[in-house]
Amino acid sequence: MGYRKGYFKKDGTYVQPHFTKTGSKSYSGKNNGCLVLILITMTIGFAISCSDSSDSSNSNCPTKTCGDFKTQGQVQSTFDSNRSCYKNLDNDNDGIACENLPKNNQNQ
């Protein structure tokens, strides 16, 4: 802000001295750092909240491995019941879970 001195107009009237705004009406460079910091903080917070919500959907899934089953048929029926929950049972993503296990109890 600047101080404007009083002056006389051409018609003889006196204008009182007053403070005037001398800066630009746009955002100043001093505040841009705070704005960038706020945007970065919000972006990181949003990313964390999204990753937490996607992990919480699978938190109710029991942890199963191929060693927990005796036959491939048992694993396949469990895998087919909830593919998103038991996605670790199908390592090559071909839709067949634990391919190395025997097909049924007779093969053991």
DSSP file (Angstrom, degrees, kcal/mol; ACC not computed):
  #  RESIDUE AA STRUCTURE BP1 BP2  ACC     N-H-->O    O-->H-N    N-H-->O    O-->H-N    TCO  KAPPA ALPHA  PHI   PSI    X-CA   Y-CA   Z-CA
    1    1 A M              0   0    0      0, 0.0     2,-0.3     0, 0.0    20,-0.2   0.000 360.0 360.0 360.0 143.6    0.0    0.0    0.0
    2    2 A G  E     -A   20   0A   0     18,-3.0    18,-3.4    16,-0.0     2,-0.6  -0.853 360.0-119.7-120.2 157.3    1.2    3.5   -0.8
    3    3 A Y  E     -A   19   0A   0     -2,-0.3     2,-0.5    16,-0.2    16,-0.2  -0.858  23.1-152.7-100.0 124.5    0.3    6.8    0.7
    4    4 A R  E     -A   18   0A   0     14,-3.2    14,-1.3    -2,-0.6     2,-0.1  -0.838  15.9-130.9 -98.8 126.2   -1.2    9.3   -1.7
    5    5 A K        -     0   0    0     -2,-0.5     2,-0.1    12,-0.2    10,-0.0  -0.364  27.7-100.5 -73.7 154.6   -0.7   12.9   -0.9
    6    6 A G        +     0   0    0     11,-0.1     2,-0.3    -2,-0.1    10,-0.2  -0.364  46.9 178.5 -69.0 153.4   -3.6   15.3   -0.9
    7    7 A Y  E     -B   15   0B   0      8,-1.3     8,-3.3    -2,-0.1     2,-0.4  -0.975  28.9-110.1-153.1 163.8   -4.0   17.6   -3.9
    8    8 A F  E     -B   14   0B   0     -2,-0.3     6,-0.2     6,-0.2     2,-0.1  -0.836  28.4-138.3 -99.5 134.8   -6.1   20.3   -5.4
    9    9 A K    >   -     0   0    0      4,-3.2     3,-1.7    -2,-0.4    -1,-0.0  -0.349  32.4-100.6 -79.7 170.9   -8.3   19.6   -8.5
   10   10 A K  T 3  S+     0   0    0      1,-0.3    -1,-0.1     2,-0.1    -2,-0.0   0.784 122.9  59.3 -63.7 -27.6   -8.6   22.1  -11.3
   11   11 A D  T 3  S-     0   0    0      2,-0.1    -1,-0.3     1,-0.0    -3,-0.0   0.464 121.9-106.1 -82.8   1.2  -11.9   23.2  -10.0
   12   12 A G  S <  S+     0   0    0     -3,-1.7     2,-0.2     1,-0.3    -2,-0.1   0.409  75.4 134.2  95.0  -2.2  -10.3   24.2   -6.7
   13   13 A T        -     0   0    0     -5,-0.0    -4,-3.2     1,-0.0     2,-0.4  -0.562  51.8-127.8 -83.1 149.1  -11.6   21.4   -4.5
   14   14 A Y  E     -B    8   0B   0     -6,-0.2     2,-0.5    -2,-0.2    -6,-0.2  -0.800  11.7-147.7 -99.6 134.4   -9.1   19.6   -2.2
   15   15 A V  E     -B    7   0B   0     -8,-3.3    -8,-1.3    -2,-0.4     0, 0.0  -0.896  23.6-122.4-102.1 125.8   -8.8   15.8   -2.3
   16   16 A Q        -     0   0    0     -2,-0.5     2,-0.1   -10,-0.2   -12,-0.0  -0.307  28.8-106.5 -65.3 145.4   -7.9   14.3    1.1
   17   17 A P        +     0   0    0      0, 0.0     2,-0.3     0, 0.0   -12,-0.2  -0.443  50.4 163.6 -69.5 148.7   -4.7   12.1    1.4
   18   18 A H  E     -A    4   0A   0    -14,-1.3   -14,-3.2    -2,-0.1     2,-0.3  -0.982  40.0 -92.0-159.2 165.1   -5.3    8.4    1.7
   19   19 A F  E     -A    3   0A   0     -2,-0.3     2,-0.3   -16,-0.2   -16,-0.2  -0.631  40.0-166.6 -83.0 141.4   -3.7    5.0    1.3
   20   20 A T  E     -A    2   0A   0    -18,-3.4   -18,-3.0    -2,-0.3     2,-0.7  -0.925  26.4-112.9-127.0 154.8   -4.0    3.3   -2.0
   21   21 A K        +     0   0    0     -2,-0.3     4,-0.0   -20,-0.2   -18,-0.0  -0.776  33.8 174.6 -86.4 118.3   -3.3   -0.3   -3.1
   22   22 A T        +     0   0    0     -2,-0.7    -1,-0.2     2,-0.1     3,-0.1   0.580  46.9  92.9-102.1 -11.7   -0.3   -0.2   -5.4
   23   23 A G  S    S-     0   0    0      1,-0.1     2,-0.1     2,-0.0    -2,-0.0  -0.189  86.5 -82.3 -78.4 172.7    0.2   -3.9   -5.9
   24   24 A S        -     0   0    0      1,-0.1    -1,-0.1     2,-0.0     4,-0.1  -0.372  28.3-132.2 -70.6 151.3   -1.1   -6.0   -8.7
   25   25 A K  S    S+     0   0    0     -3,-0.1    -1,-0.1    -2,-0.1     3,-0.1   0.588  84.3  83.2 -82.7 -10.0   -4.7   -7.3   -8.4
   26   26 A S  S    S-     0   0    0      1,-0.2     2,-0.1     0, 0.0    -2,-0.0  -0.302 101.6 -69.4 -83.5 175.2   -3.6  -10.9   -9.4
   27   27 A Y        -     0   0    0      1,-0.1    -1,-0.2    -2,-0.1     2,-0.1  -0.404  54.6-124.8 -65.0 137.9   -2.1  -13.4   -6.9
   28   28 A S    >>  -     0   0    0      1,-0.1     3,-0.8    -2,-0.1     4,-0.6  -0.433  16.5-115.4 -82.0 161.2    1.4  -12.4   -5.7
   29   29 A G  H 3> S+     0   0    0      1,-0.2     4,-0.6     2,-0.2     3,-0.3   0.714 109.6  68.8 -67.2 -21.5    4.4  -14.7   -6.1
   30   30 A K  H 34 S+     0   0    0      1,-0.2     4,-0.4     2,-0.2     3,-0.4   0.851 100.8  45.1 -68.3 -33.7    4.7  -14.9   -2.3
   31   31 A N  H <> S+     0   0    0     -3,-0.8     4,-1.9     1,-0.2     3,-0.2   0.630  92.4  80.1 -87.1 -13.6    1.5  -16.9   -1.9
   32   32 A N  H  X S+     0   0    0     -4,-0.6     4,-2.4    -3,-0.3    -1,-0.2   0.840  87.7  57.6 -64.9 -32.4    2.1  -19.4   -4.8
   33   33 A G  H  X S+     0   0    0     -4,-0.6     4,-2.1    -3,-0.4    -1,-0.2   0.903 107.8  46.8 -63.4 -41.3    4.4  -21.5   -2.6
   34   34 A C  H  > S+     0   0    0     -4,-0.4     4,-2.3    -3,-0.2    -2,-0.2   0.897 111.3  51.8 -67.0 -40.1    1.7  -22.0    0.0
   35   35 A L  H  X S+     0   0    0     -4,-1.9     4,-2.2     2,-0.2    -2,-0.2   0.913 110.5  47.6 -63.8 -42.8   -0.8  -22.9   -2.8
   36   36 A V  H  X S+     0   0    0     -4,-2.4     4,-2.4     2,-0.2    -1,-0.2   0.909 111.3  51.5 -64.2 -42.2    1.6  -25.5   -4.3
   37   37 A L  H  X S+     0   0    0     -4,-2.1     4,-2.2     1,-0.2    -2,-0.2   0.897 110.1  49.0 -62.8 -41.0    2.2  -27.0   -0.8
   38   38 A I  H  X S+     0   0    0     -4,-2.3     4,-2.4     2,-0.2    -1,-0.2   0.920 111.5  49.3 -64.8 -43.9   -1.5  -27.3   -0.2
   39   39 A L  H  X S+     0   0    0     -4,-2.2     4,-2.2     2,-0.2    -2,-0.2   0.895 111.5  48.8 -63.9 -40.2   -2.1  -28.9   -3.5
   40   40 A I  H  X S+     0   0    0     -4,-2.4     4,-2.5     2,-0.2     5,-0.2   0.919 111.5  49.9 -64.8 -43.5    0.7  -31.4   -3.0
   41   41 A T  H  X S+     0   0    0     -4,-2.2     4,-2.4     1,-0.2    -2,-0.2   0.909 111.7  48.0 -61.8 -43.1   -0.6  -32.3    0.5
   42   42 A M  H  X S+     0   0    0     -4,-2.4     4,-2.3     2,-0.2    -1,-0.2   0.895 111.2  50.9 -66.1 -39.2   -4.1  -32.8   -0.9
   43   43 A T  H  X S+     0   0    0     -4,-2.2     4,-2.2     2,-0.2    -2,-0.2   0.922 112.1  45.9 -64.5 -45.1   -2.8  -35.0   -3.7
   44   44 A I  H  X S+     0   0    0     -4,-2.5     4,-2.3     2,-0.2    -2,-0.2   0.912 112.8  50.9 -64.3 -42.8   -0.8  -37.2   -1.4
   45   45 A G  H  X S+     0   0    0     -4,-2.4     4,-2.3    -5,-0.2    -2,-0.2   0.898 110.7  48.7 -61.4 -41.2   -3.7  -37.5    1.0
   46   46 A F  H  X S+     0   0    0     -4,-2.3     4,-2.2     2,-0.2    -1,-0.2   0.904 110.5  50.8 -65.6 -41.4   -6.0  -38.5   -1.7
   47   47 A A  H  X S+     0   0    0     -4,-2.2     4,-2.1     1,-0.2    -2,-0.2   0.902 111.8  47.5 -63.8 -41.0   -3.6  -41.1   -3.0
   48   48 A I  H  X S+     0   0    0     -4,-2.3     4,-2.2     2,-0.2    -2,-0.2   0.909 111.4  50.1 -67.3 -42.0   -3.2  -42.6    0.4
   49   49 A S  H  X S+     0   0    0     -4,-2.3     4,-1.7     1,-0.2    -1,-0.2   0.873 111.3  49.4 -66.8 -35.1   -7.0  -42.7    1.1
   50   50 A C  H  X S+     0   0    0     -4,-2.2     4,-1.7     2,-0.2    -1,-0.2   0.908 111.5  48.0 -69.3 -41.1   -7.6  -44.4   -2.3
   51   51 A S  H  X S+     0   0    0     -4,-2.1     4,-1.5     1,-0.2    -2,-0.2   0.864 111.1  51.5 -69.2 -34.2   -4.9  -47.1   -1.7
   52   52 A D  H  X S+     0   0    0     -4,-2.2     4,-1.7     1,-0.2    -1,-0.2   0.891 108.8  50.7 -67.2 -39.0   -6.3  -47.8    1.8
   53   53 A S  H  X S+     0   0    0     -4,-1.7     4,-0.7     1,-0.2    -2,-0.2   0.852 109.2  50.3 -70.3 -33.2   -9.8  -48.3    0.5
   54   54 A S  H  < S+     0   0    0     -4,-1.7     4,-0.4     1,-0.2     3,-0.3   0.853 111.9  47.8 -73.0 -32.6   -8.8  -50.7   -2.2
   55   55 A D  H >< S+     0   0    0     -4,-1.5     3,-0.8     1,-0.2     4,-0.3   0.810 103.2  62.1 -74.8 -29.7   -6.8  -52.8    0.3
   56   56 A S  H >< S+     0   0    0     -4,-1.7     3,-0.7     1,-0.2     4,-0.3   0.742  91.7  66.1 -71.3 -21.2   -9.6  -52.9    2.9
   57   57 A S  T 3< S+     0   0    0     -4,-0.7     3,-0.3    -3,-0.3    -1,-0.2   0.823 108.0  39.7 -68.7 -28.7  -11.9  -54.8    0.4
   58   58 A N  T X  S+     0   0    0     -3,-0.8     3,-1.3    -4,-0.4    -1,-0.2   0.341  88.6  94.4 -99.0   5.4   -9.6  -57.8    0.6
   59   59 A S  T <  S+     0   0    0     -3,-0.7    -1,-0.2    -4,-0.3    -2,-0.1   0.727  81.2  56.6 -71.8 -19.6   -8.9  -57.6    4.3
   60   60 A N  T 3  S+     0   0    0     -3,-0.3    -1,-0.3    -4,-0.3    -2,-0.1   0.478  84.6 106.1 -87.6  -2.3  -11.7  -60.1    5.1
   61   61 A C  S <  S-     0   0    0     -3,-1.3     2,-0.2     1,-0.1    -3,-0.0  -0.589  73.8-123.3 -79.1 134.0  -10.2  -62.7    2.8
   62   62 A P        -     0   0    0      0, 0.0     2,-0.8     0, 0.0    -2,-0.1  -0.504  27.8-111.8 -72.7 147.2   -8.5  -65.7    4.5
   63   63 A T        +     0   0    0     -2,-0.2     2,-0.4    23,-0.0    23,-0.1  -0.712  46.6 172.6 -83.3 114.1   -4.9  -66.2    3.5
   64   64 A K        -     0   0    0     -2,-0.8     2,-0.3     3,-0.0    24,-0.1  -0.944  12.3-174.8-124.4 144.6   -4.7  -69.5    1.6
   65   65 A T    >   -     0   0    0     -2,-0.4     3,-1.6    24,-0.0     4,-0.2  -0.814  44.3-100.2-126.2 170.8   -1.8  -71.0   -0.3
   66   66 A C  G >  S+     0   0    0     -2,-0.3     3,-1.5     1,-0.3     9,-0.1   0.802 119.1  65.6 -61.9 -28.4   -1.6  -74.1   -2.6
   67   67 A G  G 3  S+     0   0    0      1,-0.3    -1,-0.3    34,-0.0    -3,-0.0   0.639  88.6  67.6 -69.1 -14.3   -0.2  -76.0    0.4
   68   68 A D  G <  S+     0   0    0     -3,-1.6     2,-0.3     2,-0.0    -1,-0.3   0.539  97.7  62.4 -81.2  -6.6   -3.4  -75.7    2.3
   69   69 A F    <   -     0   0    0     -3,-1.5     3,-0.1    -4,-0.2    -5,-0.0  -0.852  62.7-154.9-122.0 154.6   -5.2  -78.0   -0.2
   70   70 A K  S    S+     0   0    0     -2,-0.3     2,-0.3     1,-0.1    -1,-0.1   0.779  79.0  31.3 -96.2 -32.5   -4.7  -81.6   -1.2
   71   71 A T  S  > S-     0   0    0     30,-0.1     4,-1.6     1,-0.1    32,-0.2  -0.874  72.3-123.9-127.9 160.3   -6.2  -81.6   -4.7
   72   72 A Q  H  > S+     0   0    0     30,-3.5     4,-2.7    -2,-0.3    31,-0.2   0.809 110.7  61.3 -69.2 -29.2   -6.5  -79.2   -7.5
   73   73 A G  H  > S+     0   0    0     30,-0.7     4,-2.2    29,-0.4    -1,-0.2   0.896 103.5  48.6 -64.0 -41.3  -10.3  -79.6   -7.5
   74   74 A Q  H  > S+     0   0    0      2,-0.2     4,-2.0     1,-0.2    -1,-0.2   0.928 113.9  46.4 -63.6 -44.5  -10.5  -78.3   -4.0
   75   75 A V  H  X S+     0   0    0     -4,-1.6     4,-3.1     1,-0.2    -2,-0.2   0.917 111.0  52.5 -64.0 -42.7   -8.4  -75.3   -4.8
   76   76 A Q  H  X S+     0   0    0     -4,-2.7     4,-2.8     1,-0.2    -1,-0.2   0.901 108.9  48.8 -63.7 -40.7  -10.3  -74.6   -8.0
   77   77 A S  H  X S+     0   0    0     -4,-2.2     4,-1.2     2,-0.2    -1,-0.2   0.894 114.3  46.3 -66.8 -38.1  -13.7  -74.6   -6.2
   78   78 A T  H  X S+     0   0    0     -4,-2.0     4,-0.9     2,-0.2    -2,-0.2   0.925 114.1  48.4 -66.5 -43.8  -12.3  -72.3   -3.6
   79   79 A F  H >< S+     0   0    0     -4,-3.1     3,-0.6     1,-0.2     7,-0.3   0.899 110.8  50.5 -62.7 -42.2  -10.8  -70.0   -6.2
   80   80 A D  H 3< S+     0   0    0     -4,-2.8     3,-0.4     1,-0.2    -1,-0.2   0.762 100.1  65.4 -69.0 -24.9  -14.0  -70.0   -8.3
   81   81 A S  H 3< S-     0   0    0     -4,-1.2    -1,-0.2     1,-0.3    -2,-0.2   0.843 127.9   0.0 -67.5 -32.0  -16.0  -69.0   -5.2
   82   82 A N    <X  +     0   0    0     -4,-0.9     4,-2.1    -3,-0.6     3,-0.3  -0.572  65.9 179.7-158.3  87.6  -14.2  -65.6   -5.0
   83   83 A R  T  4 S+     0   0    0     -3,-0.4     6,-0.1     1,-0.2    -3,-0.1   0.832  84.4  52.3 -64.2 -34.5  -11.5  -65.0   -7.6
   84   84 A S  T >4 S+     0   0    0      1,-0.2     3,-0.6     2,-0.2    -1,-0.2   0.850 112.1  46.6 -71.5 -31.3  -10.6  -61.5   -6.3
   85   85 A C  T 34 S+     0   0    0     -3,-0.3     3,-0.3     1,-0.2    -2,-0.2   0.872 121.4  35.0 -76.1 -37.7  -10.1  -62.9   -2.8
   86   86 A Y  T >< S+     0   0    0     -4,-2.1     3,-1.9    -7,-0.3     4,-0.3  -0.081  74.4 127.6-108.9  32.9   -8.0  -65.9   -3.8
   87   87 A K  G X   +     0   0    0     -3,-0.6     3,-1.1     1,-0.3     6,-0.2   0.726  64.4  68.9 -64.3 -20.8   -6.1  -64.4   -6.7
   88   88 A N  G 3  S+     0   0    0     -3,-0.3    -1,-0.3     1,-0.2     3,-0.2   0.636  86.9  67.8 -72.7 -11.9   -2.8  -65.5   -5.2
   89   89 A L  G <  S+     0   0    0     -3,-1.9     9,-2.3     1,-0.2     2,-0.6   0.659  96.7  56.2 -79.5 -15.8   -3.8  -69.2   -5.9
   90   90 A D    X   +     0   0    0     -3,-1.1     3,-0.8    -4,-0.3    -1,-0.2  -0.812  64.6 172.9-117.9  88.8   -3.5  -68.5   -9.7
   91   91 A N  T 3  S+     0   0    0     -2,-0.6    -1,-0.2     1,-0.2     6,-0.1   0.833  78.6  43.8 -68.7 -34.3    0.0  -67.2  -10.3
   92   92 A D  T 3  S-     0   0    0      4,-0.3    -1,-0.2     0, 0.0     5,-0.1   0.373 102.5-128.0 -96.4   6.5   -0.1  -67.2  -14.1
   93   93 A N    <   +     0   0    0     -3,-0.8    -2,-0.1    -6,-0.2     4,-0.1   0.830  69.4 127.6  55.2  39.5   -3.6  -65.7  -14.3
   94   94 A D  S    S-     0   0    0      2,-0.3    -1,-0.1     0, 0.0     3,-0.1   0.388  82.3-106.5-103.3   3.1   -5.0  -68.4  -16.7
   95   95 A G  S    S+     0   0    0      1,-0.2     2,-0.6    -5,-0.1    -5,-0.0   0.427  90.4 107.6  89.4  -0.9   -8.0  -69.2  -14.5
   96   96 A I        -     0   0    0    -17,-0.0     3,-0.4    -7,-0.0    -2,-0.3  -0.952  60.8-146.2-113.5 118.3   -6.6  -72.5  -13.2
   97   97 A A        -     0   0    0     -2,-0.6    -7,-0.2     1,-0.2   -21,-0.2  -0.618  69.3  -7.3 -88.4 141.0   -5.5  -72.4   -9.6
   98   98 A C    >   -     0   0    0     -9,-2.3     3,-1.6    -2,-0.3    -1,-0.2   0.897  68.0-176.8  45.0  63.4   -2.5  -74.5   -8.2
   99   99 A E  T 3  S+     0   0    0     -3,-0.4    -1,-0.1     1,-0.3   -27,-0.1   0.677  73.0  66.4 -64.3 -19.4   -1.9  -76.4  -11.4
  100  100 A N  T 3  S+     0   0    0      2,-0.1    -1,-0.3   -28,-0.0    -2,-0.1   0.607  81.8  93.7 -81.8 -11.3    0.9  -78.5   -9.8
  101  101 A L  S <  S-     0   0    0     -3,-1.6   -30,-0.1     1,-0.1   -31,-0.1  -0.452  90.6 -91.8 -78.1 154.9   -1.5  -80.2   -7.4
  102  102 A P        -     0   0    0      0, 0.0   -30,-3.5     0, 0.0   -29,-0.4  -0.329  31.5-124.1 -64.6 150.6   -3.0  -83.7   -8.2
  103  103 A K  S    S-     0   0    0    -32,-0.2   -30,-0.7   -31,-0.2     2,-0.3   0.853  82.6  -8.6 -68.0 -37.4   -6.4  -83.5  -10.0
  104  104 A N  S >  S-     0   0    0    -32,-0.1     3,-0.9   -33,-0.1     4,-0.2  -0.888  78.8 -89.0-149.6-179.1   -8.2  -85.7   -7.4
  105  105 A N  G >  S+     0   0    0     -2,-0.3     3,-1.1     1,-0.2    -2,-0.0   0.741 114.7  66.8 -69.1 -23.7   -7.6  -88.0   -4.4
  106  106 A Q  G 3  S+     0   0    0      1,-0.2    -1,-0.2     2,-0.1    -3,-0.0   0.767  92.8  60.6 -70.2 -25.4   -7.1  -91.1   -6.5
  107  107 A N  G <         0   0    0     -3,-0.9    -1,-0.2     1,-0.2    -2,-0.2   0.576 360.0 360.0 -79.1  -8.5   -3.9  -89.8   -8.0
  108  108 A Q    <         0   0    0     -3,-1.1    -1,-0.2    -4,-0.2    -2,-0.1   0.487 360.0 360.0 -79.0 360.0   -2.1  -89.5   -4.7
